[in-house]
């Protein structure tokens, strides 16, 4: 029998920066292409920056109602709790990545009422801005690696 794994998330600048990084790269690309190719392409930079700031607030600062503040894993599956108190059962998407001290999880709801959530878990081993307890993070990583069925097409990719 599998014990329940409860992973509360705390605010983390590092997690927010990791989540916002693709948006900021897109903003830099828009500026570069605007300078090199066509000046109108630079107009996409403010939109990308807004997306980056929003993702930083969702993933790092946990400020929005749809920010994930808690993960719970049990024999029944994975559940998330949002900042506004809602809970939803989710499945881990194949787009998710597990590393030794970092997990980037794209969580798809089992129903269609909740949008997919991006959750970034940073282990305190970095000495920087961690957002999870190390023991809970370790147990969740083991659960993600071993508890999911082998035939699951959405199996998480594990990187070393």
ROMI-369815 format. One record per residue: z, y, x of N, C-alpha, C, O, CB in turn. Coordinates in Angstrom, 3 decimals. Glycine has a CB too. Layout:
! residues N
n_Z|n_Y|n_X|ca_Z|ca_Y|ca_X|c_Z|c_Y|c_X|o_Z|o_Y|o_X|cb_Z|cb_Y|cb_X
Z|Y|X|Z|Y|X|Z|Y|X|Z|Y|X|Z|Y|X .
...
This chain:
! residues 160
n_Z|n_Y|n_X|ca_Z|ca_Y|ca_X|c_Z|c_Y|c_X|o_Z|o_Y|o_X|cb_Z|cb_Y|cb_X
0.000|-1.178|0.836|0.000|0.000|0.000|0.000|1.237|0.878|0.746|1.311|1.854|1.205|0.000|-0.949 .
-0.826|2.200|0.537|-0.975|3.419|1.308|-0.006|4.478|0.804|0.049|4.763|-0.392|-2.419|3.931|1.238 .
0.762|5.061|1.731|1.643|6.156|1.359|0.819|7.414|1.127|-0.263|7.579|1.690|2.712|6.396|2.444 .
1.338|8.280|0.305|0.669|9.549|0.017|0.730|10.441|1.255|1.779|10.568|1.887|1.321|10.260|-1.211 .
-0.388|11.049|1.590|-0.474|11.982|2.705|-0.622|13.375|2.116|-1.559|13.642|1.363|-1.670|11.634|3.668 .
0.295|14.253|2.454|0.294|15.605|1.930|0.123|16.573|3.097|0.944|16.595|4.014|1.600|15.903|1.135 .
-0.943|17.373|3.062|-1.250|18.297|4.153|-1.350|19.715|3.594|-2.396|20.110|3.079|-2.572|17.892|4.874 .
-0.252|20.485|3.699|-0.346|21.887|3.288|-1.057|22.697|4.370|-0.877|22.444|5.561|1.062|22.475|3.007 .
-1.860|23.666|3.953|-2.581|24.522|4.890|-1.902|25.876|4.969|-1.443|26.419|3.964|-4.057|24.679|4.472 .
-1.845|26.411|6.177|-1.299|27.743|6.407|-2.440|28.678|6.781|-3.551|28.230|7.064|-0.207|27.722|7.517 .
-2.166|29.963|6.782|-3.169|30.937|7.198|-3.451|30.762|8.680|-2.538|30.507|9.465|-2.703|32.382|6.895 .
-4.721|30.900|9.066|-5.112|30.707|10.456|-6.331|31.560|10.788|-7.379|31.444|10.153|-5.403|29.224|10.735 .
-6.178|32.405|11.777|-7.295|33.235|12.226|-8.395|32.370|12.822|-9.577|32.613|12.581|-6.820|34.275|13.255 .
-8.013|31.361|13.599|-9.005|30.488|14.228|-9.826|29.732|13.188|-11.044|29.629|13.326|-8.318|29.497|15.167 .
-9.185|29.205|12.154|-9.912|28.499|11.102|-10.873|29.445|10.389|-11.993|29.055|10.057|-8.931|27.875|10.093 .
-10.449|30.672|10.154|-11.321|31.653|9.521|-12.527|31.995|10.379|-13.638|32.128|9.866|-10.546|32.907|9.213 .
-12.317|32.138|11.680|-13.426|32.446|12.587|-14.413|31.285|12.676|-15.623|31.500|12.744|-12.893|32.785|13.983 .
-13.905|30.070|12.675|-14.793|28.902|12.704|-15.625|28.843|11.427|-16.820|28.555|11.481|-13.977|27.596|12.875 .
-15.008|29.111|10.286|-15.732|29.094|9.018|-16.759|30.210|8.910|-17.819|30.028|8.310|-14.763|29.195|7.875 .
-16.447|31.362|9.488|-17.333|32.522|9.383|-18.405|32.549|10.471|-19.346|33.336|10.379|-16.518|33.793|9.447 .
-18.286|31.720|11.483|-19.216|31.754|12.615|-20.691|31.639|12.214|-21.500|32.409|12.731|-18.880|30.645|13.566 .
-21.085|30.723|11.324|-22.505|30.662|10.954|-23.019|31.956|10.321|-24.167|32.345|10.537|-22.732|29.515|9.997 .
-22.167|32.615|9.545|-22.577|33.875|8.926|-22.766|34.965|9.976|-23.708|35.754|9.896|-21.544|34.319|7.885 .
-21.868|35.007|10.958|-21.976|36.031|11.990|-23.185|35.781|12.893|-23.821|36.728|13.356|-20.694|36.077|12.826 .
-23.501|34.518|13.141|-24.716|34.190|13.904|-25.950|34.622|13.121|-26.906|35.142|13.696|-24.781|32.668|14.220 .
-25.927|34.404|11.812|-27.038|34.852|10.974|-27.183|36.371|11.024|-28.304|36.879|11.056|-26.835|34.390|9.526 .
-26.073|37.099|11.030|-26.120|38.559|11.125|-26.723|38.998|12.453|-27.542|39.916|12.493|-24.716|39.154|10.962 .
-26.317|38.342|13.545|-26.891|38.676|14.856|-28.379|38.359|14.910|-29.150|39.116|15.500|-26.159|37.919|15.968 .
-28.786|37.260|14.308|-30.207|36.910|14.281|-30.995|37.933|13.471|-32.116|38.282|13.841|-30.407|35.499|13.696 .
-30.427|38.412|12.381|-31.113|39.422|11.569|-31.293|40.716|12.356|-32.345|41.351|12.283|-30.330|39.696|10.271 .
-30.270|41.103|13.104|-30.394|42.312|13.933|-31.445|42.113|15.019|-32.298|42.975|15.235|-29.035|42.677|14.571 .
-31.378|40.967|15.704|-32.324|40.710|16.788|-33.759|40.671|16.278|-34.648|41.272|16.881|-31.984|39.398|17.486 .
-33.987|39.976|15.183|-35.333|39.911|14.632|-35.785|41.268|14.099|-36.969|41.603|14.154|-35.397|38.867|13.525 .
-34.840|42.041|13.588|-35.172|43.379|13.127|-35.606|44.280|14.264|-36.504|45.106|14.102|-33.998|43.989|12.415 .
-34.970|44.122|15.419|-35.331|44.933|16.582|-36.624|44.455|17.231|-37.412|45.268|17.714|-34.206|44.912|17.603 .
-36.845|43.155|17.245|-38.003|42.591|17.944|-39.230|42.521|17.045|-40.320|42.917|17.458|-37.673|41.203|18.471 .
-39.073|42.030|15.844|-40.199|41.686|14.985|-40.500|42.757|13.946|-41.486|43.487|14.046|-39.931|40.381|14.295 .
-39.633|42.832|12.953|-39.879|43.723|11.828|-38.568|44.409|11.448|-37.584|43.722|11.171|-40.475|42.945|10.615 .
-38.526|45.729|11.427|-37.263|46.441|11.162|-36.611|46.114|9.823|-35.393|46.232|9.694|-37.504|47.909|11.224 .
-37.389|45.706|8.827|-36.799|45.387|7.525|-35.912|44.143|7.561|-35.046|43.975|6.702|-37.895|45.192|6.504 .
-36.123|43.279|8.544|-35.288|42.080|8.654|-33.837|42.430|8.980|-32.929|41.654|8.683|-35.849|41.142|9.724 .
-33.620|43.574|9.578|-32.255|44.006|9.901|-31.452|44.303|8.638|-30.224|44.367|8.690|-32.287|45.246|10.802 .
-32.119|44.483|7.518|-31.412|44.736|6.263|-30.593|43.530|5.806|-29.692|43.682|4.981|-32.403|45.120|5.180 .
-30.884|42.345|6.320|-30.125|41.148|5.965|-28.786|41.081|6.697|-27.914|40.295|6.327|-30.942|39.902|6.271 .
-28.621|41.896|7.727|-27.377|41.881|8.498|-26.150|42.207|7.643|-25.166|41.470|7.718|-27.474|42.866|9.645 .
-26.156|43.269|6.838|-24.957|43.539|6.027|-24.634|42.408|5.040|-23.463|42.116|4.795|-25.141|44.839|5.260 .
-25.662|41.777|4.477|-25.410|40.659|3.568|-24.747|39.498|4.295|-23.816|38.884|3.775|-26.715|40.194|2.920 .
-25.224|39.202|5.489|-24.624|38.118|6.273|-23.194|38.468|6.689|-22.323|37.598|6.712|-25.480|37.821|7.519 .
-22.956|39.717|7.012|-21.600|40.126|7.383|-20.638|39.993|6.197|-19.492|39.577|6.370|-21.604|41.576|7.900 .
-21.100|40.343|5.006|-20.271|40.178|3.807|-19.951|38.698|3.589|-18.820|38.345|3.257|-20.986|40.768|2.559 .
-20.949|37.838|3.777|-20.710|36.398|3.664|-19.710|35.909|4.694|-18.863|35.069|4.390|-22.011|35.634|3.814 .
-19.800|36.427|5.912|-18.865|36.030|6.966|-17.442|36.477|6.689|-16.496|35.716|6.893|-19.314|36.587|8.287 .
-17.290|37.701|6.228|-15.956|38.212|5.902|-15.362|37.421|4.740|-14.176|37.092|4.746|-16.015|39.720|5.554 .
-16.186|37.121|3.752|-15.695|36.339|2.608|-15.260|34.944|3.056|-14.202|34.465|2.648|-16.784|36.232|1.514 .
-16.070|34.288|3.891|-15.709|32.947|4.363|-14.451|32.996|5.225|-13.638|32.073|5.176|-16.872|32.323|5.158 .
-14.277|34.059|6.017|-13.064|34.225|6.813|-11.844|34.315|5.900|-10.805|33.720|6.189|-13.165|35.482|7.703 .
-11.967|35.051|4.808|-10.856|35.191|3.871|-10.586|33.902|3.096|-9.435|33.603|2.775|-11.138|36.323|2.901 .
-11.629|33.144|2.794|-11.455|31.876|2.068|-10.837|30.819|2.979|-9.863|30.168|2.599|-12.811|31.374|1.513 .
-11.396|30.641|4.179|-10.965|29.554|5.067|-9.755|29.904|5.925|-8.909|29.046|6.179|-12.099|29.158|5.962 .
-9.665|31.134|6.368|-8.612|31.501|7.304|-7.423|32.188|6.674|-6.281|31.836|6.969|-9.166|32.374|8.342 .
-7.661|33.147|5.824|-6.586|33.926|5.209|-6.111|33.330|3.886|-5.044|33.701|3.397|-7.046|35.349|4.986 .
-6.877|32.419|3.300|-6.543|31.758|2.033|-6.242|32.776|0.934|-5.259|32.640|0.206|-5.341|30.825|2.222 .
-7.097|33.799|0.820|-6.844|34.906|-0.097|-7.449|34.735|-1.479|-6.977|35.360|-2.429|-7.357|36.155|0.494 .
-8.464|33.920|-1.622|-9.148|33.819|-2.902|-8.599|32.674|-3.738|-7.932|31.775|-3.226|-10.638|33.638|-2.689 .
-8.891|32.722|-5.032|-8.416|31.681|-5.947|-8.997|30.317|-5.589|-8.349|29.296|-5.818|-8.776|32.037|-7.391 .
-10.216|30.282|-5.027|-10.840|29.001|-4.685|-10.548|28.564|-3.248|-11.200|27.649|-2.746|-12.339|29.091|-4.890 .
-9.588|29.194|-2.580|-9.165|28.748|-1.250|-8.314|27.496|-1.388|-7.402|27.448|-2.213|-8.378|29.866|-0.507 .
-8.608|26.494|-0.591|-7.836|25.245|-0.616|-6.552|25.450|0.180|-6.595|25.835|1.348|-8.667|24.046|-0.034 .
-5.416|25.194|-0.455|-4.121|25.388|0.202|-3.382|24.078|0.476|-2.372|24.076|1.179|-3.253|26.283|-0.645 .
-3.876|22.965|-0.070|-3.201|21.680|0.134|-4.191|20.545|-0.073|-5.013|20.579|-0.989|-1.993|21.527|-0.826 .
-4.101|19.538|0.791|-4.860|18.297|0.650|-3.864|17.173|0.422|-2.814|17.133|1.062|-5.756|18.016|1.910 .
-4.185|16.263|-0.485|-3.347|15.103|-0.740|-4.235|13.869|-0.784|-5.189|13.801|-1.559|-2.543|15.264|-2.063 .
-3.909|12.904|0.053|-4.661|11.646|0.087|-3.738|10.511|-0.317|-2.585|10.441|0.107|-5.268|11.387|1.499 .
-4.269|9.623|-1.145|-3.516|8.443|-1.570|-4.503|7.311|-1.776|-5.689|7.449|-1.478|-2.694|8.719|-2.877 .
-4.020|6.208|-2.278|-4.888|5.058|-2.522|-5.956|5.386|-3.563|-7.034|4.791|-3.551|-4.059|3.852|-2.980 .
-5.669|6.323|-4.461|-6.634|6.702|-5.492|-7.752|7.593|-4.956|-8.827|7.651|-5.554|-5.924|7.408|-6.622 .
-7.524|8.281|-3.855|-8.535|9.167|-3.290|-7.936|10.462|-2.787|-6.729|10.568|-2.570|-9.600|9.464|-4.312 .
-8.800|11.441|-2.606|-8.406|12.729|-2.045|-8.353|13.777|-3.149|-9.222|13.833|-4.020|-9.382|13.166|-0.927 .
-7.320|14.601|-3.094|-7.123|15.652|-4.084|-6.866|16.965|-3.347|-6.245|16.965|-2.285|-5.940|15.307|-5.051 .
-7.338|18.084|-3.900|-7.080|19.389|-3.302|-6.345|20.260|-4.307|-6.489|20.111|-5.521|-8.398|20.066|-2.847 .
-5.557|21.171|-3.763|-4.916|22.187|-4.588|-5.443|23.537|-4.133|-5.488|23.830|-2.938|-3.348|22.117|-4.487 .
-5.843|24.355|-5.101|-6.391|25.665|-4.801|-5.286|26.712|-4.829|-4.173|26.452|-5.285|-7.504|26.028|-5.792 .
-5.616|27.888|-4.338|-4.656|28.981|-4.247|-4.133|29.402|-5.616|-3.004|29.883|-5.717|-5.288|30.168|-3.553 .
-4.913|29.235|-6.652|-4.476|29.622|-7.996|-3.710|28.511|-8.716|-3.364|28.661|-9.888|-5.676|30.026|-8.828 .
-3.439|27.392|-8.025|-2.645|26.312|-8.599|-3.447|25.169|-9.188|-2.881|24.118|-9.489|-1.772|26.856|-9.641 .
-4.758|25.344|-9.361|-5.573|24.255|-9.899|-5.609|23.101|-8.911|-5.476|23.299|-7.703|-7.005|24.742|-10.214 .
-5.789|21.909|-9.429|-5.977|20.723|-8.596|-7.265|20.039|-9.005|-7.663|20.087|-10.169|-4.774|19.749|-8.718 .
-7.918|19.399|-8.039|-9.167|18.702|-8.330|-9.296|17.492|-7.410|-8.942|17.546|-6.232|-10.386|19.652|-8.164 .
-9.806|16.409|-7.968|-10.129|15.231|-7.164|-11.461|15.498|-6.479|-12.392|16.015|-7.097|-10.187|13.922|-8.042 .
-11.548|15.143|-5.203|-12.751|15.430|-4.420|-13.168|14.209|-3.617|-12.394|13.275|-3.410|-12.519|16.625|-3.484 .
-14.421|14.250|-3.171|-14.949|13.254|-2.238|-15.365|13.988|-0.982|-15.840|15.122|-1.043|-16.152|12.452|-2.854 .
-15.187|13.347|0.147|-15.568|13.942|1.417|-17.064|13.743|1.610|-17.558|12.617|1.555|-14.760|13.323|2.596 .
-17.781|14.830|1.837|-19.222|14.791|2.011|-19.581|14.268|3.407|-18.776|14.339|4.335|-19.826|16.187|1.787 .
-20.774|13.755|3.533|-21.264|13.272|4.829|-21.468|14.416|5.812|-21.602|14.179|7.012|-22.572|12.507|4.651 .
-21.492|15.650|5.322|-21.629|16.821|6.196|-20.347|17.134|6.946|-20.350|18.008|7.813|-22.048|18.030|5.387 .
-19.263|16.459|6.647|-17.979|16.720|7.279|-17.955|16.183|8.696|-18.672|15.242|9.035|-16.849|16.106|6.467 .
-17.110|16.804|9.525|-16.977|16.393|10.923|-15.503|16.313|11.300|-14.703|17.169|10.924|-17.724|17.375|11.858 .
-15.160|15.268|12.051|-13.804|15.087|12.569|-13.850|15.116|14.086|-14.651|14.422|14.712|-13.178|13.757|12.060 .
-12.984|15.924|14.664|-12.827|15.976|16.110|-11.364|15.700|16.428|-10.557|15.511|15.518|-13.287|17.358|16.691 .
-11.020|15.676|17.698|-9.648|15.353|18.084|-8.643|16.358|17.533|-7.574|15.959|17.071|-9.534|15.293|19.593 .
-8.951|17.627|17.570|-8.009|18.645|17.118|-8.581|19.566|16.042|-8.027|20.628|15.758|-7.561|19.465|18.289 .
-9.692|19.146|15.453|-10.353|19.970|14.457|-11.026|19.071|13.427|-11.622|18.051|13.771|-11.381|20.918|15.119 .
-10.924|19.455|12.179|-11.639|18.763|11.108|-12.327|19.816|10.250|-11.691|20.759|9.780|-10.670|17.872|10.249 .
-13.610|19.650|10.051|-14.379|20.520|9.178|-14.840|19.643|8.022|-15.742|18.818|8.170|-15.600|21.206|9.934 .
-14.209|19.834|6.875|-14.445|18.968|5.730|-15.174|19.724|4.632|-14.736|20.789|4.196|-13.124|18.403|5.201 .
-16.288|19.164|4.193|-16.966|19.683|3.017|-16.598|18.732|1.888|-16.945|17.551|1.916|-18.543|19.793|3.223 .
-15.901|19.253|0.911|-15.356|18.429|-0.161|-16.113|18.689|-1.448|-16.200|19.820|-1.925|-13.856|18.702|-0.354 .
-16.658|17.617|-1.998|-17.393|17.701|-3.264|-16.485|17.240|-4.387|-15.833|16.204|-4.266|-18.695|16.847|-3.223 .
-16.432|17.986|-5.472|-15.592|17.567|-6.600|-16.170|16.338|-7.289|-17.382|16.124|-7.305|-15.443|18.709|-7.610 .
-15.280|15.541|-7.854|-15.759|14.377|-8.598|-16.305|14.786|-9.950|-17.102|14.058|-10.541|-14.642|13.353|-8.774 .
-15.886|15.944|-10.452|-16.479|16.479|-11.684|-17.366|17.666|-11.299|-17.470|18.002|-10.119|-15.364|16.912|-12.727 .
-17.990|18.285|-12.261|-18.931|19.355|-11.947|-18.383|20.743|-12.242|-19.137|21.716|-12.216|-20.199|19.152|-12.713 .
-17.092|20.857|-12.521|-16.546|22.165|-12.881|-16.108|22.986|-11.678|-15.858|24.184|-11.814|-15.385|21.989|-13.808 .
-16.011|22.381|-10.521|-15.542|23.073|-9.330|-16.632|23.030|-8.264|-17.247|21.987|-8.043|-14.226|22.440|-8.802 .
-16.870|24.155|-7.607|-17.864|24.203|-6.537|-17.358|23.447|-5.307|-16.148|23.285|-5.149|-18.196|25.668|-6.171 .
-18.260|22.979|-4.429|-17.821|22.323|-3.194|-16.967|23.273|-2.353|-17.194|24.483|-2.339|-19.038|21.835|-2.379 .
-16.005|22.719|-1.668|-15.087|23.517|-0.863|-15.245|23.155|0.607|-15.440|21.990|0.952|-13.627|23.306|-1.320 .
-15.161|24.156|1.461|-15.153|23.952|2.906|-13.718|24.128|3.378|-13.108|25.177|3.166|-16.129|24.948|3.642 .
-13.183|23.095|4.019|-11.815|23.138|4.510|-11.852|22.920|6.014|-12.466|21.971|6.500|-10.919|22.071|3.804 .
-11.189|23.806|6.744|-11.139|23.710|8.202|-9.687|23.496|8.595|-8.822|24.324|8.310|-11.736|24.993|8.891 .
-9.432|22.371|9.254|-8.090|22.018|9.698|-8.037|22.121|11.217|-8.827|21.485|11.915|-7.697|20.588|9.220 .
-7.110|22.918|11.726|-6.959|23.113|13.165|-5.593|22.583|13.566|-4.568|23.023|13.045|-7.120|24.620|13.562 .
-5.585|21.630|14.500|-4.349|21.025|14.994|-3.684|21.972|15.998|-4.383|22.648|16.753|-4.633|19.637|15.647 .
-2.356|22.033|16.021|-1.657|22.936|16.929|-1.847|22.631|18.401|-1.397|23.417|19.234|-0.221|22.915|16.625 .
-2.480|21.546|18.761|-2.690|21.228|20.160|-3.488|22.288|20.902|-3.456|22.343|22.132|-3.379|19.914|20.274 .
-4.198|23.121|20.172|-4.965|24.188|20.818|-4.066|25.271|21.395|-4.484|25.995|22.298|-5.936|24.805|19.829 .
-2.852|25.398|20.899|-1.983|26.472|21.325|-2.371|27.791|20.682|-1.777|28.829|20.972|-2.008|26.598|22.826 .
-3.351|27.750|19.824|-3.799|28.961|19.140|-3.296|28.944|17.713|-2.204|28.446|17.437|-5.340|29.085|19.172 .
-4.054|29.464|16.847|-3.689|29.639|15.452|-3.955|28.360|14.651|-5.026|28.210|14.063|-4.460|30.815|14.848 .
-2.999|27.450|14.626|-3.146|26.194|13.887|-2.781|26.415|12.426|-2.044|27.342|12.091|-2.262|25.078|14.505 .
-3.305|25.554|11.563|-3.002|25.709|10.138|-2.462|24.447|9.483|-2.292|24.421|8.264|-4.229|26.147|9.410 .
-2.187|23.396|10.254|-1.639|22.160|9.691|-0.546|21.607|10.588|-0.472|21.924|11.775|-2.746|21.110|9.497 .
0.299|20.777|9.997|1.321|20.058|10.738|0.647|18.945|11.537|-0.204|18.244|10.990|2.412|19.483|9.782 .
0.994|18.760|12.807|0.298|17.757|13.632|0.417|16.326|13.105|-0.555|15.572|13.157|0.834|17.804|15.035 .
1.580|15.944|12.603|1.756|14.578|12.104|0.928|14.352|10.840|0.293|13.308|10.690|3.245|14.295|11.822 .
0.935|15.315|9.944|0.149|15.189|8.715|-1.347|15.181|9.037|-2.112|14.444|8.415|0.483|16.341|7.737 .
-1.759|15.991|9.995|-3.163|16.035|10.395|-3.599|14.692|10.970|-4.681|14.199|10.651|-3.396|17.155|11.422 .
-2.765|14.107|11.807|-3.067|12.805|12.415|-3.198|11.722|11.340|-4.121|10.909|11.388|-1.967|12.416|13.432 .
-2.282|11.712|10.375|-2.346|10.718|9.304|-3.587|10.914|8.439|-4.212|9.937|8.026|-1.088|10.790|8.437 .
-3.950|12.164|8.162|-5.158|12.426|7.367|-6.407|11.981|8.120|-7.320|11.419|7.516|-5.261|13.923|7.013 .
-6.463|12.223|9.432|-7.617|11.777|10.230|-7.748|10.259|10.180|-8.852|9.735|10.027|-7.482|12.251|11.696 .
-6.639|9.559|10.307|-6.672|8.098|10.228|-7.141|7.667|8.849|-7.959|6.753|8.734|-5.283|7.497|10.537 .
-6.640|8.306|7.803|-7.063|7.975|6.443|-8.557|8.215|6.270|-9.248|7.390|5.674|-6.271|8.798|5.417 .
-9.064|9.331|6.782|-10.487|9.628|6.650|-11.343|8.613|7.408|-12.441|8.273|6.969|-10.781|11.040|7.155 .
-10.849|8.140|8.525|-11.608|7.163|9.309|-11.549|5.762|8.726|-12.553|5.049|8.718|-11.100|7.135|10.723 .
-10.390|5.363|8.242|-10.181|3.963|7.886|-10.083|3.675|6.390|-10.467|2.590|5.955|-8.953|3.485|8.538 .
-9.592|4.595|5.611|-9.334|4.302|4.204|-10.573|4.389|3.329|-10.594|3.825|2.235|-8.296|5.236|3.680 .
-11.603|5.083|3.786|-12.812|5.190|2.991|-13.586|3.882|3.070|-13.610|3.255|4.129|-13.683|6.374|3.467 .
-14.210|3.459|2.001|-14.975|2.212|2.018|-16.140|2.280|3.003|-16.762|3.329|3.167|-15.496|1.895|0.618 .
-16.426|1.170|3.649|-17.525|1.105|4.623|-18.882|1.350|3.987|-19.792|1.856|4.644|-17.531|-0.241|5.311 .
-19.027|0.998|2.721|-20.314|1.135|2.051|-20.523|2.526|1.468|-21.554|2.790|0.850|-20.435|0.105|0.959 .
-19.556|3.415|1.659|-19.642|4.759|1.095|-20.742|5.549|1.806|-20.656|5.739|3.019|-18.280|5.493|1.212 .
-21.775|6.015|1.093|-22.840|6.780|1.730|-22.358|8.142|2.212|-23.030|8.782|3.022|-23.996|6.956|0.773 .
-21.210|8.591|1.728|-20.689|9.877|2.145|-19.635|9.741|3.234|-18.773|10.609|3.369|-20.113|10.606|0.961 .
-19.690|8.685|3.998|-18.709|8.444|5.040|-18.717|9.570|6.054|-19.782|10.051|6.442|-18.974|7.113|5.726 .
-17.560|9.986|6.477|-17.394|11.104|7.405|-17.885|10.703|8.790|-17.617|9.595|9.252|-15.916|11.556|7.466 .
-18.602|11.602|9.448|-19.040|11.376|10.811|-17.904|11.756|11.753|-17.339|12.845|11.647|-20.329|12.185|11.127 .
-17.572|10.855|12.675|-16.494|11.086|13.614|-17.112|11.395|14.969|-17.941|10.641|15.478|-15.535|9.861|13.692 .
-16.691|12.525|15.547|-17.160|12.922|16.865|-15.993|12.856|17.825|-14.845|13.087|17.445|-17.784|14.343|16.841 .
-16.290|12.545|19.054|-15.208|12.465|20.057|-15.098|13.734|20.833|-14.246|13.847|21.715|-15.430|11.308|21.012 .
